[in-house]
Amino acid sequence: MPADSVSTRLYPAGMLNTLSRNEVERLHDASRGDLAELVRRCSLAVLNSGIETDDAEALIREYSDFQIEVQQVNRGLRLELINAPGSAFVDGRIIEGIRELISAVIRDLVYFDSEIKGNLHHDLNSSSGITNAVFEMLRNARALIPQIEPDLVVCWGGHSIGRHEYEYTKDCGYEMGLRNLNIITGCGPGAMKGPMKGATIAHSKQRVKLRRYIGVSEPGIIAAESPNPIVSNLIILPDIEKRLEAFVRLGHGIVVFPGGAGTAEEILYLLGILLNPKNENMPFPVVLTGPRGAATYFEQIDQFIRLTLGDEARSRYQVIVDDASRVAQIMAQGMSDVRKFRIENNDAFYYNWMLNIEEEFQIPFQPTHENMLALQLRRDLPIHTLASNLRKMFSGIVAGNVKPEGVQAIREHGPFEIRCEPEIMNSLDALLTGFVANNRMKLPGGAAYEPCYRLVS
């Protein structure tokens, strides 16, 4: 047990303050059953908000004595924390932002477990059922605000980037904030923190009243990417597929900064959806951007996309190097296009119901050695199928790099084997080698990178 550990009791924030006795009982019971370990691990991650570590296993080991208990009391709900990280407290009192984040953990994990997963009215094996489940989780988290003009920009990028790249993400966030745009990210450090930090300054200058810094995560990755301190609304989806769907249903445009395998996964997920003929006419501004030093990174990404998905995929995004103001201008114009389209098609501003997402992008992919080897990576496949399979491949690499279960699987059984046709293999090898050479693929704790994958033809 670390010397600075704190044990205390506290009342949760937000909607957990106004619950019926029946709701309190369900929260209490669910948090003590099979969900208990997941609640503990995710709570530990948010208690380390602002502490930049990507070693989930080390964090769990260091605070192996940490416990959290959801208690029923006369006032409703109370949380008891035992041996919690001292960095979450000031003079013995928990930091208010962290109290809100830990409340979000309880809210989201228990809501999905008790109200959606076991509910006969939710079909989590169908496309429409999954889309409705994501909607209900976002609504329960109070992320859906009606009658607000389109203004949410999703920012993707690496959690471990160089200082010059981080400063550029702040510049872009600042320029977008000056245009009254709000920010959604994966909630962690690096390219997820920078845009939010830049936007806070711009929002203050513009006296923006509704400032939204939404962090969207999932249990498998939150420990490696603890929420940054700027996140004002944390939402934890149950798996990576629902997390990705939440991004594209909630956001109105997407800016992609340099990153590694996780960023590549996000790009391929988005392109696979936008390439669906049913989404052909839907405005969805997408910009890939970074400082001048990141030009080679985007050239590699661009080449890989052209080879695998073709020129049609390339037409769905713009690449802008070292021009934060231009990025913000494109996003602001894109908001106008989205607004016009939603009005003409009678679609909501706050949730993109019309975006067609096929089941292969929604059903959770388990990155086992067997499943990774079985992925078909050939250019004679339909474009959206190849995009989906490439997305799953990068998802497996992310799991093998940073997720505790994936790291353990690699430790026990060796690297994943990935089979693909020679042309894709050569391009993929060049892309992944570039990620490693530029420190975009790191092992937890800063150890020298040993690939969790092996390419085979």
C-alpha positions as CSV (number, residue, x, y, z in Angstrom):
1,M,0.0,0.0,0.0
2,P,1.5,3.4,-1.0
3,A,2.3,5.7,1.9
4,D,0.0,8.5,0.5
5,S,-3.1,6.3,0.3
6,V,-6.4,7.8,1.6
7,S,-9.5,6.1,3.0
8,T,-12.7,8.1,3.1
9,R,-16.4,8.2,2.5
10,L,-18.1,10.5,0.0
11,Y,-21.4,11.2,-1.7
12,P,-21.4,10.9,-5.5
13,A,-22.1,13.8,-7.9
14,G,-24.5,14.4,-10.7
15,M,-27.6,12.3,-11.2
16,L,-26.5,9.8,-8.6
17,N,-27.6,12.3,-6.0
18,T,-31.3,11.9,-7.0
19,L,-32.1,8.2,-7.1
20,S,-35.1,6.2,-5.9
21,R,-34.6,3.6,-3.3
22,N,-35.0,0.9,-5.9
23,E,-32.3,2.4,-8.1
24,V,-30.0,2.7,-5.1
25,E,-30.6,-1.0,-4.3
26,R,-29.8,-2.0,-7.9
27,L,-26.6,0.0,-8.0
28,H,-25.5,-1.4,-4.6
29,D,-26.2,-5.0,-5.7
30,A,-24.6,-4.8,-9.1
31,S,-21.4,-3.1,-7.8
32,R,-20.9,-6.0,-5.3
33,G,-21.4,-8.8,-7.8
34,D,-19.5,-9.8,-11.0
35,L,-19.1,-6.1,-11.8
36,A,-17.1,-5.3,-8.7
37,E,-13.6,-5.8,-10.1
38,L,-14.4,-3.7,-13.2
39,V,-15.8,-0.9,-11.0
40,R,-12.6,-1.1,-8.9
41,R,-10.2,-0.9,-11.8
42,C,-12.0,1.9,-13.6
43,S,-12.4,3.9,-10.4
44,L,-8.7,3.5,-9.7
45,A,-8.0,4.9,-13.2
46,V,-10.0,8.0,-12.7
47,L,-8.6,8.5,-9.2
48,N,-5.3,8.9,-11.1
49,S,-6.7,11.6,-13.4
50,G,-3.9,13.9,-14.5
51,I,-1.2,11.4,-13.6
52,E,0.3,10.5,-17.0
53,T,1.0,6.8,-17.0
54,D,0.2,4.2,-19.6
55,D,1.1,1.2,-17.5
56,A,-2.3,-0.3,-16.4
57,E,-0.7,-3.4,-14.9
58,A,1.7,-1.4,-12.8
59,L,-1.1,0.9,-11.5
60,I,-3.2,-2.1,-10.5
61,R,-0.2,-3.7,-8.7
62,E,0.7,-0.5,-6.9
63,Y,-2.8,-0.1,-5.5
64,S,-3.7,-3.7,-5.1
65,D,-5.2,-2.9,-1.7
66,F,-7.6,-0.2,-3.2
67,Q,-11.2,-1.0,-2.7
68,I,-14.4,0.9,-3.5
69,E,-17.8,0.0,-2.0
70,V,-21.2,1.4,-3.0
71,Q,-23.3,1.7,0.1
72,Q,-27.0,2.2,0.8
73,V,-27.7,5.0,3.3
74,N,-30.7,7.1,4.3
75,R,-29.6,9.9,2.0
76,G,-29.4,7.4,-0.9
77,L,-25.9,6.4,-2.1
78,R,-22.5,6.7,-0.5
79,L,-19.1,5.6,-1.8
80,E,-16.4,4.2,0.6
81,L,-12.9,4.4,-0.7
82,I,-10.2,2.3,0.9
83,N,-6.5,3.0,0.2
84,A,-7.2,5.4,-2.7
85,P,-4.4,7.3,-4.4
86,G,-3.5,10.4,-2.4
87,S,-3.1,12.4,-5.6
88,A,-6.9,12.6,-5.9
89,F,-7.2,14.5,-2.6
90,V,-6.3,18.0,-1.3
91,D,-5.9,18.3,2.5
92,G,-7.9,15.1,2.9
93,R,-10.8,16.1,0.6
94,I,-11.3,14.6,-2.8
95,I,-10.8,17.0,-5.8
96,E,-14.3,17.9,-7.0
97,G,-13.6,17.0,-10.7
98,I,-12.4,13.6,-9.6
99,R,-15.5,13.1,-7.5
100,E,-17.5,13.7,-10.7
101,L,-15.4,11.3,-12.7
102,I,-15.7,8.5,-10.2
103,S,-19.5,9.0,-10.1
104,A,-19.5,8.7,-13.9
105,V,-17.8,5.3,-13.6
106,I,-20.5,4.0,-11.3
107,R,-23.3,5.5,-13.4
108,D,-22.1,4.1,-16.7
109,L,-20.9,0.6,-15.8
110,V,-23.9,-0.2,-13.6
111,Y,-26.4,1.3,-16.0
112,F,-25.2,-0.8,-18.9
113,D,-25.0,-3.9,-16.7
114,S,-28.4,-3.6,-15.0
115,E,-30.5,-1.7,-17.5
116,I,-29.2,-2.7,-21.0
117,K,-27.2,-5.9,-21.0
118,G,-29.9,-8.0,-19.3
119,N,-32.9,-6.2,-20.7
120,L,-35.0,-8.2,-23.1
121,H,-35.9,-5.0,-24.9
122,H,-32.3,-4.4,-25.9
123,D,-31.0,-6.7,-28.7
124,L,-27.3,-6.3,-28.6
125,N,-26.8,-8.6,-31.6
126,S,-28.6,-6.3,-34.0
127,S,-27.4,-3.0,-35.6
128,S,-30.5,-1.0,-34.5
129,G,-30.3,-2.5,-31.0
130,I,-26.7,-1.5,-30.5
131,T,-27.4,2.0,-31.8
132,N,-30.3,2.4,-29.4
133,A,-28.1,1.1,-26.5
134,V,-25.4,3.7,-27.3
135,F,-28.1,6.4,-27.5
136,E,-29.5,5.4,-24.1
137,M,-26.0,5.4,-22.5
138,L,-25.2,8.9,-23.9
139,R,-28.6,10.2,-22.7
140,N,-28.2,8.7,-19.3
141,A,-24.8,10.5,-19.1
142,R,-26.6,13.8,-20.1
143,A,-24.4,14.1,-23.2
144,L,-27.4,14.7,-25.5
145,I,-28.6,18.3,-25.4
146,P,-31.5,19.1,-27.7
147,Q,-31.9,22.4,-29.5
148,I,-28.1,23.1,-29.6
149,E,-26.6,23.9,-33.0
150,P,-24.0,21.4,-34.3
151,D,-20.7,22.3,-32.6
152,L,-19.0,19.1,-31.4
153,V,-15.6,18.2,-32.9
154,V,-14.2,14.8,-32.1
155,C,-10.4,14.9,-31.8
156,W,-8.5,11.7,-32.2
157,G,-4.7,11.1,-31.8
158,G,-2.0,9.5,-29.7
159,H,-1.9,9.6,-25.9
160,S,1.9,9.6,-26.0
161,I,3.1,12.3,-28.5
162,G,6.0,14.6,-28.8
163,R,5.9,18.1,-27.2
164,H,5.7,19.9,-30.6
165,E,2.8,17.8,-31.6
166,Y,1.1,18.3,-28.3
167,E,1.5,22.1,-28.7
168,Y,-0.1,21.9,-32.1
169,T,-3.1,20.1,-30.8
170,K,-3.5,22.9,-28.3
171,D,-3.3,25.5,-31.1
172,C,-6.0,23.7,-33.0
173,G,-8.2,23.5,-29.9
174,Y,-7.7,27.2,-29.4
175,E,-8.7,28.1,-33.0
176,M,-11.8,25.8,-32.8
177,G,-12.7,27.3,-29.4
178,L,-12.5,30.8,-30.9
179,R,-15.2,29.7,-33.3
180,N,-17.4,28.5,-30.5
181,L,-16.8,24.8,-31.2
182,N,-16.7,22.2,-28.4
183,I,-14.4,19.2,-28.0
184,I,-14.8,15.4,-27.7
185,T,-11.8,13.2,-27.2
186,G,-10.9,9.8,-25.8
187,C,-10.4,11.6,-22.5
188,G,-6.7,10.8,-21.9
189,P,-3.4,12.8,-22.2
190,G,-1.5,13.9,-25.3
191,A,-3.7,14.6,-28.3
192,M,-6.8,14.0,-26.2
193,K,-5.8,16.7,-23.7
194,G,-4.3,19.3,-25.9
195,P,-7.4,20.3,-27.9
196,M,-9.4,20.6,-24.7
197,K,-6.7,22.8,-23.1
198,G,-6.5,25.1,-26.1
199,A,-10.3,25.4,-26.2
200,T,-10.6,26.3,-22.6
201,I,-8.6,29.5,-23.2
202,A,-10.5,30.4,-26.3
203,H,-13.9,29.8,-24.7
204,S,-12.9,32.1,-21.9
205,K,-12.0,34.8,-24.3
206,Q,-15.2,34.4,-26.2
207,R,-17.2,34.1,-23.0
208,V,-18.8,30.9,-24.2
209,K,-21.4,29.8,-21.7
210,L,-21.9,26.2,-22.7
211,R,-18.4,24.7,-22.6
212,R,-18.2,21.0,-23.3
213,Y,-15.1,18.9,-22.9
214,I,-16.5,15.3,-23.3
215,G,-14.3,12.3,-22.7
216,V,-15.4,9.0,-24.2
217,S,-13.6,5.8,-23.0
218,E,-14.1,2.1,-22.3
219,P,-13.0,-0.2,-19.5
220,G,-10.2,-2.0,-21.4
221,I,-8.3,1.2,-22.1
222,I,-9.1,3.8,-19.4
223,A,-6.4,2.5,-17.0
224,A,-3.8,3.1,-19.7
225,E,-5.3,6.5,-20.6
226,S,-6.7,8.0,-17.3
227,P,-8.9,11.0,-17.9
228,N,-7.2,14.3,-18.2
229,P,-8.2,17.0,-15.7
230,I,-10.1,19.1,-18.3
231,V,-12.7,16.4,-19.0
232,S,-16.1,17.8,-17.7
233,N,-18.2,14.9,-18.9
234,L,-16.8,11.4,-18.8
235,I,-18.7,8.6,-20.5
236,I,-17.6,5.0,-20.3
237,L,-19.0,2.7,-23.0
238,P,-18.8,-1.1,-22.4
239,D,-16.4,-1.9,-25.4
240,I,-14.4,-0.3,-28.1
241,E,-17.0,-0.7,-30.8
242,K,-19.7,1.1,-28.8
243,R,-17.1,3.8,-27.9
244,L,-16.4,4.4,-31.6
245,E,-20.1,4.5,-32.4
246,A,-20.6,7.1,-29.7
247,F,-17.9,9.3,-31.2
248,V,-19.5,9.3,-34.7
249,R,-23.1,9.5,-33.5
250,L,-22.4,12.4,-31.0
251,G,-19.8,14.4,-33.0
252,H,-20.4,16.6,-36.0
253,G,-16.9,16.6,-37.4
254,I,-13.6,14.8,-36.7
255,V,-10.0,16.1,-36.5
256,V,-7.2,13.4,-36.4
257,F,-3.8,14.2,-35.0
258,P,-0.7,11.9,-35.2
259,G,-0.9,8.7,-33.2
260,G,-0.2,5.0,-33.3
261,A,-2.2,1.9,-33.8
262,G,-5.2,3.2,-31.9
263,T,-5.5,6.2,-34.1
264,A,-5.2,4.1,-37.2
265,E,-8.0,1.9,-35.9
266,E,-10.2,5.0,-35.5
267,I,-9.4,6.3,-39.0
268,L,-10.3,2.9,-40.6
269,Y,-13.5,2.6,-38.6
270,L,-14.6,6.0,-39.7
271,L,-13.7,5.5,-43.4
272,G,-15.3,2.1,-43.4
273,I,-18.6,3.7,-42.3
274,L,-18.3,6.7,-44.7
275,L,-17.6,4.4,-47.6
276,N,-21.0,2.8,-47.2
277,P,-23.1,3.9,-50.2
278,K,-26.0,4.8,-47.8
279,N,-23.7,7.4,-46.2
280,E,-22.4,8.8,-49.5
281,N,-24.2,12.2,-49.4
282,M,-23.9,12.8,-45.7
283,P,-21.7,15.8,-44.8
284,F,-19.1,14.7,-42.2
285,P,-16.0,17.0,-42.2
286,V,-12.8,15.0,-41.5
287,V,-9.3,16.6,-41.3
288,L,-6.0,14.8,-40.7
289,T,-3.5,17.3,-39.3
290,G,-0.3,17.9,-37.4
291,P,2.7,20.2,-37.3
292,R,5.2,20.3,-40.1
293,G,7.3,17.5,-38.5
294,A,4.3,15.1,-38.8
295,A,4.1,15.4,-42.6
296,T,5.8,12.0,-43.1
297,Y,3.3,10.4,-40.7
298,F,0.4,11.5,-42.8
299,E,2.1,10.5,-46.0
300,Q,2.4,6.9,-44.7
301,I,-1.2,6.9,-43.5
302,D,-2.4,8.3,-46.9
303,Q,-0.4,5.7,-48.9
304,F,-1.8,2.9,-46.8
305,I,-5.4,4.0,-47.2
306,R,-5.0,4.5,-51.0
307,L,-3.5,1.0,-51.3
308,T,-6.1,-0.8,-49.3
309,L,-9.3,1.3,-49.7
310,G,-8.6,3.3,-52.9
311,D,-9.1,6.9,-54.0
312,E,-12.8,6.9,-52.9
313,A,-11.6,6.6,-49.3
314,R,-9.0,9.4,-49.9
315,S,-11.8,11.7,-51.0
316,R,-13.5,11.5,-47.6
317,Y,-10.8,13.5,-45.7
318,Q,-8.4,16.4,-46.1
319,V,-4.8,16.5,-44.9
320,I,-3.6,19.8,-43.6
321,V,-0.1,20.3,-42.3
322,D,0.8,23.1,-39.8
323,D,-2.2,25.3,-40.2
324,A,-4.4,25.2,-37.1
325,S,-6.5,28.2,-38.2
326,R,-7.4,26.5,-41.5
327,V,-8.4,23.3,-39.6
328,A,-10.8,25.3,-37.5
329,Q,-12.2,27.1,-40.5
330,I,-13.0,23.8,-42.2
331,M,-14.6,22.5,-39.1
332,A,-16.7,25.6,-38.6
333,Q,-17.9,25.5,-42.3
334,G,-18.6,21.8,-41.8
335,M,-20.9,22.5,-38.9
336,S,-23.0,24.7,-41.2
337,D,-23.2,21.9,-43.8
338,V,-24.2,19.4,-41.1
339,R,-26.8,21.7,-39.7
340,K,-28.4,22.3,-43.2
341,F,-28.4,18.5,-43.9
342,R,-29.9,17.6,-40.6
343,I,-32.7,20.1,-41.0
344,E,-33.5,19.0,-44.6
345,N,-33.6,15.4,-43.5
346,N,-35.4,16.0,-40.2
347,D,-32.6,14.4,-38.2
348,A,-31.6,15.4,-34.6
349,F,-28.6,17.8,-34.1
350,Y,-27.6,15.9,-30.9
351,Y,-27.4,12.3,-32.3
352,N,-26.7,11.2,-35.8
353,W,-29.5,8.7,-36.4
354,M,-29.2,8.7,-40.2
355,L,-25.6,7.5,-40.2
356,N,-25.7,3.9,-41.4
357,I,-23.4,1.6,-39.4
358,E,-23.3,-2.1,-40.4
359,E,-23.2,-4.9,-37.7
360,E,-19.6,-5.8,-38.6
361,F,-18.5,-2.4,-37.2
362,Q,-20.7,-2.9,-34.1
363,I,-20.3,-6.5,-32.8
364,P,-17.4,-6.6,-30.4
365,F,-14.2,-8.2,-31.7
366,Q,-12.3,-10.3,-29.3
367,P,-8.6,-10.0,-30.2
368,T,-7.5,-13.6,-29.5
369,H,-4.7,-15.2,-31.3
370,E,-7.1,-17.4,-33.3
371,N,-9.3,-14.4,-34.3
372,M,-6.4,-12.2,-35.3
373,L,-5.0,-15.0,-37.6
374,A,-8.5,-15.5,-39.1
375,L,-8.9,-11.9,-40.3
376,Q,-9.0,-11.7,-44.0
377,L,-6.9,-8.8,-45.4
378,R,-7.3,-8.9,-49.2
379,R,-8.1,-6.2,-51.7
380,D,-10.7,-8.4,-53.5
381,L,-13.0,-8.0,-50.5
382,P,-15.7,-5.3,-50.5
383,I,-14.1,-2.0,-49.4
384,H,-16.2,-1.6,-46.2
385,T,-15.4,-5.3,-45.2
386,L,-11.7,-4.8,-45.7
387,A,-11.9,-1.5,-43.7
388,S,-13.7,-3.4,-40.9
389,N,-11.1,-6.2,-40.8
390,L,-8.2,-3.7,-40.9
391,R,-9.9,-1.8,-38.0
392,K,-10.1,-5.1,-36.0
393,M,-6.4,-5.8,-36.7
394,F,-5.3,-2.5,-35.3
395,S,-7.7,-3.0,-32.4
396,G,-5.9,-6.2,-31.6
397,I,-2.5,-4.5,-31.7
398,V,-3.8,-1.9,-29.3
399,A,-4.9,-4.7,-27.0
400,G,-1.6,-6.4,-27.2
401,N,0.2,-3.1,-26.5
402,V,-1.7,-1.6,-23.5
403,K,-4.8,-3.6,-22.4
404,P,-4.1,-5.8,-19.4
405,E,-5.8,-8.9,-20.9
406,G,-4.1,-8.4,-24.3
407,V,-0.7,-7.9,-22.7
408,Q,-1.2,-11.1,-20.6
409,A,-2.2,-13.0,-23.8
410,I,1.0,-11.9,-25.6
411,R,3.1,-12.8,-22.6
412,E,1.6,-16.3,-22.4
413,H,1.3,-17.2,-26.1
414,G,3.6,-14.9,-28.0
415,P,2.8,-12.3,-30.7
416,F,-0.4,-12.3,-32.7
417,E,0.0,-13.6,-36.2
418,I,-1.6,-11.4,-38.9
419,R,-2.0,-12.9,-42.4
420,C,-2.4,-10.6,-45.4
421,E,-1.6,-10.5,-49.1
422,P,1.9,-9.4,-49.9
423,E,1.2,-5.9,-51.1
424,I,-0.8,-5.1,-48.0
425,M,1.8,-6.8,-45.8
426,N,4.6,-4.6,-47.2
427,S,2.6,-1.4,-46.8
428,L,1.5,-2.4,-43.3
429,D,5.0,-3.3,-42.3
430,A,6.3,0.1,-43.4
431,L,3.5,1.8,-41.6
432,L,4.0,-0.1,-38.3
433,T,7.8,0.2,-38.5
434,G,7.3,4.0,-38.9
435,F,5.1,4.0,-35.8
436,V,7.8,2.2,-33.8
437,A,10.7,4.4,-35.2
438,N,8.8,7.5,-34.2
439,N,7.9,6.3,-30.7
440,R,4.2,6.0,-31.6
441,M,4.1,2.4,-30.4
442,K,5.3,2.2,-26.8
443,L,5.1,-0.5,-24.2
444,P,3.7,0.5,-20.7
445,G,6.3,1.9,-18.4
446,G,8.6,3.1,-21.3
447,A,10.2,-0.3,-22.0
448,A,11.8,-0.8,-25.5
449,Y,9.0,-1.8,-27.9
450,E,8.7,-5.5,-28.7
451,P,6.0,-6.0,-31.4
452,C,2.9,-7.9,-30.2
453,Y,2.3,-9.0,-33.8
454,R,4.0,-10.9,-36.6
455,L,3.0,-10.4,-40.2
456,V,2.7,-13.6,-42.3
457,S,1.6,-14.0,-46.0
